[in-house]
Amino acid sequence: VINIYMRDPSKTAGGLVDYSFGSNRLTREFVRLESGQVGNTRAYISYSQLNKDNWAGPGKDERRHFDYKQVWDLSPGNSIRIAAIYNEALNTNYANPTLAQFNTDGYKPGFLPTLPGTFFNTKSPIDQSANSAANYYKFRINPFKNLIVSAPSNFTLAENLKFDTIPYFWYGFGNGGGTTTMNETGMFWGNLKVTNVNYGGTNALTDKILYYNPSITQTTRPGIINKL
């Protein structure tokens, strides 16, 4: 079991700005604003974004992230919290070659591998066969966004009796990238197979059409955790 705890807002108004950069064109920006204690409540909001290239092969990772938390201090040992997290991410898959495949083709951006299906490439799908174009790196993306809202609260019922509750709601939407090849020989117009129709004196229609075919998922997950 892994627990992740968001820090409580500071009782002092202020903020934080942080910037990072590194290899593979990595950049990360972070900003947080603190309200400080106002009456019996305090809050903060933060935003961060990250961009970086894959360390092997083409592609990159992108991320946008918001945090918000507010605390009401009702009395000593009694507090109500509201927390919200929103995250958007887009990453490109890494290829997973065997040692023999790596020694044959290596990780070369833009390179069309001699072993089909081994690596991803940057060449335009228009200039490739359907089998090679299926490994175009922009087809191998995984966009995803999720929202988490919770209200972790603590109450002291007696000197040796405490009640903690965390009602929460989790929402996620996104997909894993992939492709499918559509062949004209398997296409129908109503109940009439396309290859049974004579167009221009021939019925030998063998074109292949490659299209993006993601596996999309949408999840909502409400719940509550109580501790006494």
QUILIN-V811018 format. One record per pair of residues at least 12 apart in sequence whose C-alpha atoms are under 10 Angstrom apart, sorted by sequence separation. I is the first residue (numbers start at 1). J is the second residue. D is the distance in whole Angstrom. If there is no record, write none. Layout:
# QUILIN-V811018
i=I j=J d=D
i=I j=J d=D
This chain:
# QUILIN-V811018
i=17 j=29 d=8
i=18 j=30 d=5
i=19 j=31 d=9
i=32 j=44 d=7
i=33 j=45 d=6
i=34 j=46 d=9
i=50 j=62 d=6
i=51 j=63 d=7
i=69 j=81 d=7
i=70 j=82 d=5
i=71 j=83 d=9
i=95 j=107 d=9
i=101 j=113 d=9
i=106 j=118 d=10
i=107 j=119 d=7
i=108 j=120 d=9
i=109 j=121 d=6
i=110 j=122 d=4
i=111 j=123 d=8
i=120 j=132 d=9
i=121 j=133 d=8
i=123 j=135 d=10
i=124 j=136 d=7
i=125 j=137 d=10
i=152 j=164 d=7
i=153 j=165 d=6
i=154 j=166 d=9
i=17 j=30 d=6
i=18 j=31 d=7
i=32 j=45 d=6
i=33 j=46 d=6
i=49 j=62 d=8
i=50 j=63 d=5
i=51 j=64 d=9
i=69 j=82 d=6
i=70 j=83 d=7
i=101 j=114 d=9
i=105 j=118 d=8
i=106 j=119 d=9
i=107 j=120 d=9
i=108 j=121 d=8
i=109 j=122 d=6
i=110 j=123 d=6
i=119 j=132 d=10
i=120 j=133 d=9
i=121 j=134 d=9
i=122 j=135 d=9
i=123 j=136 d=7
i=124 j=137 d=10
i=125 j=138 d=10
i=152 j=165 d=6
i=153 j=166 d=6
i=16 j=30 d=8
i=17 j=31 d=5
i=18 j=32 d=9
i=31 j=45 d=8
i=32 j=46 d=4
i=33 j=47 d=9
i=49 j=63 d=5
i=50 j=64 d=7
i=68 j=82 d=8
i=69 j=83 d=4
i=70 j=84 d=9
i=101 j=115 d=7
i=105 j=119 d=8
i=107 j=121 d=10
i=108 j=122 d=10
i=109 j=123 d=9
i=110 j=124 d=9
i=117 j=131 d=8
i=118 j=132 d=10
i=120 j=134 d=9
i=121 j=135 d=6
i=122 j=136 d=6
i=123 j=137 d=9
i=124 j=138 d=10
i=125 j=139 d=10
i=151 j=165 d=8
i=152 j=166 d=4
i=153 j=167 d=9
i=16 j=31 d=6
i=17 j=32 d=7
i=31 j=46 d=5
i=32 j=47 d=7
i=48 j=63 d=8
i=49 j=64 d=5
i=50 j=65 d=9
i=68 j=83 d=6
i=69 j=84 d=6
i=116 j=131 d=7
i=117 j=132 d=7
i=120 j=135 d=5
i=121 j=136 d=5
i=122 j=137 d=6
i=150 j=165 d=10
i=151 j=166 d=5
i=152 j=167 d=7
i=15 j=31 d=7
i=16 j=32 d=5
i=17 j=33 d=9
i=30 j=46 d=7
i=31 j=47 d=5
i=32 j=48 d=9
i=48 j=64 d=6
i=49 j=65 d=6
i=67 j=83 d=8
i=68 j=84 d=5
i=69 j=85 d=9
i=102 j=118 d=9
i=112 j=128 d=9
i=116 j=132 d=7
i=117 j=133 d=10
i=119 j=135 d=7
i=120 j=136 d=6
i=121 j=137 d=6
i=122 j=138 d=8
i=150 j=166 d=6
i=151 j=167 d=6
i=152 j=168 d=8
i=15 j=32 d=5
i=16 j=33 d=7
i=30 j=47 d=6
i=31 j=48 d=6
i=47 j=64 d=8
i=48 j=65 d=5
i=49 j=66 d=9
i=67 j=84 d=6
i=68 j=85 d=7
i=101 j=118 d=7
i=102 j=119 d=9
i=115 j=132 d=10
i=116 j=133 d=10
i=117 j=134 d=8
i=118 j=135 d=8
i=119 j=136 d=9
i=120 j=137 d=5
i=121 j=138 d=9
i=150 j=167 d=6
i=151 j=168 d=7
i=14 j=32 d=9
i=15 j=33 d=4
i=16 j=34 d=9
i=29 j=47 d=8
i=30 j=48 d=4
i=31 j=49 d=10
i=47 j=65 d=6
i=48 j=66 d=7
i=66 j=84 d=8
i=67 j=85 d=5
i=68 j=86 d=9
i=101 j=119 d=9
i=114 j=132 d=10
i=116 j=134 d=10
i=117 j=135 d=6
i=119 j=137 d=9
i=120 j=138 d=9
i=149 j=167 d=9
i=150 j=168 d=4
i=151 j=169 d=10
i=185 j=203 d=10
i=14 j=33 d=6
i=15 j=34 d=5
i=29 j=48 d=5
i=30 j=49 d=7
i=46 j=65 d=8
i=47 j=66 d=5
i=48 j=67 d=9
i=66 j=85 d=6
i=67 j=86 d=7
i=113 j=132 d=9
i=116 j=135 d=8
i=120 j=139 d=9
i=149 j=168 d=6
i=150 j=169 d=6
i=185 j=204 d=8
i=186 j=205 d=10
i=13 j=33 d=8
i=14 j=34 d=5
i=15 j=35 d=9
i=28 j=48 d=7
i=29 j=49 d=5
i=30 j=50 d=9
i=46 j=66 d=6
i=47 j=67 d=7
i=65 j=85 d=7
i=66 j=86 d=5
i=67 j=87 d=9
i=97 j=117 d=10
i=98 j=118 d=9
i=112 j=132 d=7
i=120 j=140 d=8
i=148 j=168 d=7
i=149 j=169 d=5
i=150 j=170 d=9
i=184 j=204 d=9
i=185 j=205 d=6
i=186 j=206 d=9
i=13 j=34 d=5
i=14 j=35 d=7
i=15 j=36 d=10
i=28 j=49 d=6
i=29 j=50 d=7
i=45 j=66 d=7
i=46 j=67 d=5
i=47 j=68 d=9
i=65 j=86 d=6
i=66 j=87 d=6
i=97 j=118 d=6
i=112 j=133 d=9
i=148 j=169 d=6
i=149 j=170 d=7
i=184 j=205 d=6
i=185 j=206 d=6
i=12 j=34 d=7
i=13 j=35 d=5
i=14 j=36 d=7
i=27 j=49 d=8
i=28 j=50 d=4
i=29 j=51 d=9
i=45 j=67 d=6
i=46 j=68 d=7
i=64 j=86 d=8
i=65 j=87 d=4
i=66 j=88 d=9
i=95 j=117 d=9
i=96 j=118 d=8
i=97 j=119 d=7
i=113 j=135 d=10
i=147 j=169 d=8
i=148 j=170 d=5
i=149 j=171 d=9
i=183 j=205 d=9
i=184 j=206 d=6
i=185 j=207 d=8
i=10 j=33 d=10
i=11 j=34 d=8
i=12 j=35 d=7
i=13 j=36 d=4
i=27 j=50 d=6
i=28 j=51 d=7
i=44 j=67 d=8
i=45 j=68 d=4
i=46 j=69 d=9
i=64 j=87 d=6
i=65 j=88 d=6
i=95 j=118 d=7
i=96 j=119 d=8
i=112 j=135 d=9
i=147 j=170 d=6
i=148 j=171 d=6
i=183 j=206 d=7
i=184 j=207 d=6
i=185 j=208 d=9
i=9 j=33 d=9
i=10 j=34 d=7
i=11 j=35 d=8
i=12 j=36 d=4
i=13 j=37 d=7
i=26 j=50 d=7
i=27 j=51 d=5
i=28 j=52 d=9
i=44 j=68 d=6
i=45 j=69 d=7
i=63 j=87 d=7
i=64 j=88 d=5
i=65 j=89 d=9
i=95 j=119 d=5
i=112 j=136 d=10
i=146 j=170 d=7
i=147 j=171 d=5
i=148 j=172 d=9
i=183 j=207 d=6
i=184 j=208 d=6
i=9 j=34 d=7
i=10 j=35 d=8
i=11 j=36 d=4
i=12 j=37 d=6
i=13 j=38 d=9
i=26 j=51 d=6
i=27 j=52 d=7
i=43 j=68 d=7
i=44 j=69 d=6
i=45 j=70 d=9
i=63 j=88 d=6
i=64 j=89 d=6
i=94 j=119 d=8
i=95 j=120 d=7
i=146 j=171 d=5
i=147 j=172 d=7
i=182 j=207 d=8
i=183 j=208 d=5
i=184 j=209 d=8
i=9 j=35 d=8
i=10 j=36 d=6
i=11 j=37 d=5
i=12 j=38 d=10
i=25 j=51 d=8
i=26 j=52 d=4
i=27 j=53 d=10
i=43 j=69 d=6
i=44 j=70 d=7
i=62 j=88 d=8
i=63 j=89 d=4
i=64 j=90 d=9
i=94 j=120 d=8
i=110 j=136 d=9
i=145 j=171 d=8
i=146 j=172 d=4
i=147 j=173 d=9
i=182 j=208 d=6
i=183 j=209 d=6
i=9 j=36 d=7
i=10 j=37 d=7
i=11 j=38 d=8
i=24 j=51 d=9
i=25 j=52 d=5
i=26 j=53 d=7
i=42 j=69 d=8
i=43 j=70 d=4
i=44 j=71 d=9
i=62 j=89 d=6
i=63 j=90 d=6
i=93 j=120 d=9
i=110 j=137 d=9
i=145 j=172 d=6
i=146 j=173 d=6
i=181 j=208 d=6
i=182 j=209 d=5
i=183 j=210 d=9
i=9 j=37 d=9
i=24 j=52 d=6
i=25 j=53 d=6
i=26 j=54 d=10
i=42 j=70 d=6
i=43 j=71 d=6
i=61 j=89 d=7
i=62 j=90 d=5
i=63 j=91 d=8
i=92 j=120 d=10
i=109 j=137 d=10
i=144 j=172 d=7
i=145 j=173 d=5
i=146 j=174 d=9
i=181 j=209 d=6
i=182 j=210 d=6
i=13 j=42 d=9
i=15 j=44 d=9
i=17 j=46 d=10
i=19 j=48 d=10
i=21 j=50 d=10
i=23 j=52 d=8
i=24 j=53 d=5
i=25 j=54 d=9
i=41 j=70 d=7
i=42 j=71 d=6
i=43 j=72 d=9
i=61 j=90 d=6
i=62 j=91 d=6
i=144 j=173 d=6
i=145 j=174 d=6
i=180 j=209 d=8
i=181 j=210 d=5
i=182 j=211 d=8
i=11 j=41 d=9
i=12 j=42 d=9
i=13 j=43 d=9
i=14 j=44 d=9
i=15 j=45 d=9
i=16 j=46 d=9
i=17 j=47 d=10
i=18 j=48 d=9
i=19 j=49 d=10
i=20 j=50 d=9
i=21 j=51 d=10
i=22 j=52 d=9
i=23 j=53 d=9
i=24 j=54 d=7
i=25 j=55 d=10
i=41 j=71 d=5
i=42 j=72 d=7
i=60 j=90 d=8
i=61 j=91 d=4
i=62 j=92 d=9
i=143 j=173 d=9
i=144 j=174 d=4
i=145 j=175 d=10
i=180 j=210 d=6
i=181 j=211 d=7
i=11 j=42 d=7
i=13 j=44 d=9
i=15 j=46 d=9
i=17 j=48 d=10
i=19 j=50 d=10
i=21 j=52 d=9
i=24 j=55 d=6
i=40 j=71 d=8
i=41 j=72 d=4
i=42 j=73 d=9
i=60 j=91 d=6
i=61 j=92 d=6
i=143 j=174 d=5
i=144 j=175 d=6
i=179 j=210 d=7
i=180 j=211 d=6
i=181 j=212 d=9
i=9 j=41 d=9
i=10 j=42 d=7
i=11 j=43 d=9
i=23 j=55 d=9
i=24 j=56 d=9
i=40 j=72 d=6
i=41 j=73 d=6
i=59 j=91 d=8
i=60 j=92 d=6
i=61 j=93 d=9
i=142 j=174 d=7
i=143 j=175 d=6
i=144 j=176 d=9
i=179 j=211 d=6
i=180 j=212 d=7
i=181 j=213 d=9
i=9 j=42 d=6
i=10 j=43 d=8
i=39 j=72 d=9
i=40 j=73 d=5
i=41 j=74 d=9
i=59 j=92 d=5
i=60 j=93 d=9
i=142 j=175 d=6
i=143 j=176 d=7
i=178 j=211 d=9
i=179 j=212 d=5
i=180 j=213 d=6
i=8 j=42 d=9
i=9 j=43 d=5
i=10 j=44 d=8
i=26 j=60 d=10
i=28 j=62 d=10
i=32 j=66 d=10
i=37 j=71 d=10
i=38 j=72 d=10
i=39 j=73 d=9
i=40 j=74 d=7
i=58 j=92 d=8
i=59 j=93 d=7
i=60 j=94 d=10
i=141 j=175 d=8
i=142 j=176 d=5
i=143 j=177 d=8
i=178 j=212 d=6
i=179 j=213 d=5
i=180 j=214 d=9
i=8 j=43 d=8
i=9 j=44 d=6
i=25 j=60 d=10
i=26 j=61 d=9
i=27 j=62 d=10
i=28 j=63 d=9
i=29 j=64 d=10
i=30 j=65 d=9
i=31 j=66 d=10
i=32 j=67 d=9
i=33 j=68 d=10
i=34 j=69 d=10
i=35 j=70 d=10
i=37 j=72 d=10
i=40 j=75 d=9
i=57 j=92 d=10
i=58 j=93 d=9
i=59 j=94 d=8
i=141 j=176 d=6
i=142 j=177 d=6
i=177 j=212 d=7
i=178 j=213 d=5
i=179 j=214 d=7
i=8 j=44 d=8
i=9 j=45 d=9
i=24 j=60 d=9
i=28 j=64 d=10
i=30 j=66 d=10
i=32 j=68 d=10
i=37 j=73 d=10
i=57 j=93 d=9
i=58 j=94 d=8
i=140 j=176 d=8
i=141 j=177 d=5
i=142 j=178 d=9
i=177 j=213 d=7
i=178 j=214 d=5
i=179 j=215 d=10
i=7 j=44 d=10
i=54 j=91 d=9
i=57 j=94 d=7
i=58 j=95 d=10
i=139 j=176 d=9
i=140 j=177 d=5
i=141 j=178 d=8
i=176 j=213 d=9
i=177 j=214 d=5
i=178 j=215 d=8
i=41 j=79 d=10
i=43 j=81 d=10
i=45 j=83 d=10
i=49 j=87 d=10
i=51 j=89 d=10
i=53 j=91 d=9
i=54 j=92 d=8
i=56 j=94 d=7
i=57 j=95 d=8
i=139 j=177 d=6
i=140 j=178 d=6
i=175 j=213 d=10
i=176 j=214 d=6
i=177 j=215 d=7
i=40 j=79 d=10
i=41 j=80 d=10
i=42 j=81 d=10
i=43 j=82 d=9
i=44 j=83 d=10
i=45 j=84 d=9
i=46 j=85 d=10
i=47 j=86 d=10
i=48 j=87 d=10
i=49 j=88 d=9
i=50 j=89 d=9
i=51 j=90 d=10
i=52 j=91 d=10
i=53 j=92 d=9
i=54 j=93 d=9
i=55 j=94 d=9
i=56 j=95 d=8
i=138 j=177 d=9
i=139 j=178 d=6
i=140 j=179 d=8
i=175 j=214 d=6
i=176 j=215 d=6
i=177 j=216 d=9
i=41 j=81 d=10
i=43 j=83 d=10
i=45 j=85 d=10
i=47 j=87 d=10
i=49 j=89 d=10
i=51 j=91 d=10
i=54 j=94 d=8
i=95 j=135 d=10
i=137 j=177 d=10
i=138 j=178 d=10
i=139 j=179 d=7
i=174 j=214 d=9
i=175 j=215 d=5
i=176 j=216 d=7
i=137 j=178 d=10
i=174 j=215 d=8
i=175 j=216 d=4
i=176 j=217 d=9
i=95 j=137 d=10
i=136 j=178 d=10
i=174 j=216 d=6
i=175 j=217 d=6
i=94 j=137 d=9
i=135 j=178 d=9
i=136 j=179 d=10
i=173 j=216 d=8
i=174 j=217 d=6
i=175 j=218 d=9
i=93 j=137 d=8
i=134 j=178 d=8
i=135 j=179 d=9
i=173 j=217 d=6
i=174 j=218 d=7
i=92 j=137 d=7
i=93 j=138 d=9
i=95 j=140 d=10
i=134 j=179 d=6
i=172 j=217 d=8
i=173 j=218 d=4
i=174 j=219 d=9
i=92 j=138 d=7
i=93 j=139 d=9
i=94 j=140 d=9
i=133 j=179 d=9
i=134 j=180 d=8
i=172 j=218 d=6
i=173 j=219 d=6
i=91 j=138 d=10
i=92 j=139 d=9
i=93 j=140 d=6
i=94 j=141 d=10
i=134 j=181 d=8
i=171 j=218 d=8
i=172 j=219 d=5
i=173 j=220 d=9
i=92 j=140 d=6
i=93 j=141 d=6
i=171 j=219 d=6
i=172 j=220 d=7
i=57 j=106 d=9
i=58 j=107 d=9
i=91 j=140 d=9
i=92 j=141 d=4
i=93 j=142 d=8
i=130 j=179 d=10
i=131 j=180 d=10
i=170 j=219 d=8
i=171 j=220 d=5
i=172 j=221 d=9
i=56 j=106 d=10
i=57 j=107 d=5
i=58 j=108 d=8
i=59 j=109 d=9
i=91 j=141 d=6
i=92 j=142 d=6
i=130 j=180 d=9
i=131 j=181 d=8
i=170 j=220 d=6
i=171 j=221 d=6
i=56 j=107 d=6
i=57 j=108 d=6
i=58 j=109 d=5
i=90 j=141 d=7
i=91 j=142 d=5
i=92 j=143 d=9
i=130 j=181 d=7
i=169 j=220 d=7
i=170 j=221 d=5
i=171 j=222 d=9
i=55 j=107 d=10
i=56 j=108 d=8
i=57 j=109 d=5
i=58 j=110 d=8
i=90 j=142 d=6
i=91 j=143 d=7
i=130 j=182 d=10
i=169 j=221 d=6
i=170 j=222 d=6
i=56 j=109 d=8
i=57 j=110 d=8
i=58 j=111 d=10
i=89 j=142 d=8
i=90 j=143 d=4
i=91 j=144 d=9
i=168 j=221 d=8
i=169 j=222 d=4
i=170 j=223 d=9
i=57 j=111 d=9
i=89 j=143 d=6
i=90 j=144 d=6
i=168 j=222 d=6
i=169 j=223 d=6
i=88 j=143 d=8
i=89 j=144 d=5
i=90 j=145 d=9
i=167 j=222 d=8
i=168 j=223 d=5
i=169 j=224 d=9
i=88 j=144 d=6
i=89 j=145 d=6
i=167 j=223 d=6
i=168 j=224 d=6
i=87 j=144 d=8
i=88 j=145 d=4
i=89 j=146 d=9
i=166 j=223 d=8
i=167 j=224 d=4
i=168 j=225 d=8
i=87 j=145 d=5
i=88 j=146 d=7
i=166 j=224 d=5
i=167 j=225 d=6
i=9 j=68 d=9
i=86 j=145 d=8
i=87 j=146 d=5
i=88 j=147 d=9
i=165 j=224 d=7
i=166 j=225 d=5
i=167 j=226 d=8
i=9 j=69 d=7
i=86 j=146 d=6
i=87 j=147 d=7
i=165 j=225 d=6
i=166 j=226 d=6
i=6 j=67 d=9
i=8 j=69 d=7
i=9 j=70 d=7
i=10 j=71 d=10
i=58 j=119 d=10
i=59 j=120 d=9
i=85 j=146 d=8
i=86 j=147 d=5
i=87 j=148 d=9
i=164 j=225 d=8
i=165 j=226 d=4
i=166 j=227 d=9
i=6 j=68 d=9
i=7 j=69 d=8
i=8 j=70 d=8
i=9 j=71 d=7
i=57 j=119 d=8
i=58 j=120 d=7
i=59 j=121 d=9
i=85 j=147 d=6
i=86 j=148 d=7
i=164 j=226 d=6
i=165 j=227 d=6
i=6 j=69 d=8
i=8 j=71 d=7
i=57 j=120 d=7
i=58 j=121 d=7
i=59 j=122 d=9
i=84 j=147 d=7
i=85 j=148 d=5
i=86 j=149 d=9
i=163 j=226 d=7
i=164 j=227 d=5
i=165 j=228 d=9
i=57 j=121 d=8
i=58 j=122 d=7
i=84 j=148 d=6
i=85 j=149 d=7
i=163 j=227 d=6
i=164 j=228 d=6
i=57 j=122 d=9
i=83 j=148 d=8
i=84 j=149 d=4
i=85 j=150 d=9
i=162 j=227 d=8
i=163 j=228 d=5
i=83 j=149 d=6
i=84 j=150 d=7
i=162 j=228 d=6
i=82 j=149 d=8
i=83 j=150 d=5
i=84 j=151 d=9
i=161 j=228 d=7
i=82 j=150 d=6
i=83 j=151 d=6
i=81 j=150 d=8
i=82 j=151 d=4
i=83 j=152 d=8
i=81 j=151 d=5
i=82 j=152 d=7
i=80 j=151 d=7
i=81 j=152 d=5
i=82 j=153 d=8
i=143 j=214 d=10
i=157 j=228 d=10
i=80 j=152 d=7
i=81 j=153 d=6
i=139 j=211 d=9
i=140 j=212 d=9
i=142 j=214 d=9
i=144 j=216 d=10
i=146 j=218 d=10
i=148 j=220 d=10
i=150 j=222 d=10
i=152 j=224 d=10
i=156 j=228 d=10
i=8 j=81 d=9
i=79 j=152 d=9
i=80 j=153 d=4
i=81 j=154 d=9
i=139 j=212 d=6
i=141 j=214 d=9
i=142 j=215 d=10
i=143 j=216 d=10
i=144 j=217 d=9
i=145 j=218 d=10
i=146 j=219 d=9
i=147 j=220 d=10
i=148 j=221 d=9
i=149 j=222 d=9
i=150 j=223 d=9
i=151 j=224 d=9
i=152 j=225 d=9
i=153 j=226 d=10
i=154 j=227 d=10
i=155 j=228 d=10
i=79 j=153 d=6
i=80 j=154 d=7
i=138 j=212 d=10
i=139 j=213 d=9
i=140 j=214 d=9
i=142 j=216 d=10
i=144 j=218 d=10
i=146 j=220 d=10
i=148 j=222 d=10
i=150 j=224 d=9
i=152 j=226 d=10
i=8 j=83 d=10
i=78 j=153 d=8
i=79 j=154 d=5
i=80 j=155 d=8
i=139 j=214 d=9
i=78 j=154 d=5
i=79 j=155 d=7
i=134 j=210 d=7
i=6 j=83 d=8
i=60 j=137 d=10
i=77 j=154 d=7
i=78 j=155 d=4
i=79 j=156 d=9
i=130 j=207 d=10
i=131 j=208 d=10
i=133 j=210 d=8
i=134 j=211 d=9
i=6 j=84 d=10
i=58 j=136 d=9
i=59 j=137 d=6
i=60 j=138 d=10
i=77 j=155 d=6
i=78 j=156 d=6
i=130 j=208 d=7
i=133 j=211 d=10
i=134 j=212 d=9
i=6 j=85 d=10
i=58 j=137 d=7
i=59 j=138 d=7
i=76 j=155 d=9
i=77 j=156 d=5
i=78 j=157 d=9
i=129 j=208 d=9
i=130 j=209 d=7
i=131 j=210 d=9
i=57 j=137 d=9
i=58 j=138 d=9
i=61 j=141 d=9
i=63 j=143 d=10
i=65 j=145 d=10
i=69 j=149 d=10
i=71 j=151 d=10
i=75 j=155 d=9
i=76 j=156 d=8
i=77 j=157 d=9
i=129 j=209 d=10
i=130 j=210 d=6
i=59 j=140 d=9
i=60 j=141 d=9
i=61 j=142 d=10
i=62 j=143 d=9
i=63 j=144 d=10
i=64 j=145 d=9
i=65 j=146 d=10
i=66 j=147 d=10
i=67 j=148 d=10
i=68 j=149 d=9
i=69 j=150 d=10
i=70 j=151 d=9
i=71 j=152 d=10
i=72 j=153 d=9
i=73 j=154 d=10
i=74 j=155 d=9
i=75 j=156 d=9
i=129 j=210 d=9
i=130 j=211 d=10
i=59 j=141 d=8
i=61 j=143 d=10
i=63 j=145 d=10
i=69 j=151 d=9
i=71 j=153 d=9
i=93 j=176 d=9
i=78 j=162 d=9
i=80 j=164 d=10
i=82 j=166 d=10
i=84 j=168 d=10
i=88 j=172 d=10
i=90 j=174 d=9
i=92 j=176 d=10
i=93 j=177 d=9
i=126 j=210 d=10
i=77 j=162 d=9
i=78 j=163 d=9
i=79 j=164 d=10
i=80 j=165 d=10
i=81 j=166 d=9
i=82 j=167 d=10
i=83 j=168 d=9
i=84 j=169 d=10
i=85 j=170 d=10
i=86 j=171 d=10
i=87 j=172 d=9
i=88 j=173 d=10
i=89 j=174 d=9
i=90 j=175 d=10
i=91 j=176 d=10
i=92 j=177 d=9
i=125 j=210 d=9
i=78 j=164 d=10
i=80 j=166 d=10
i=82 j=168 d=10
i=84 j=170 d=10
i=86 j=172 d=10
i=88 j=174 d=10
i=91 j=177 d=10
i=5 j=152 d=10
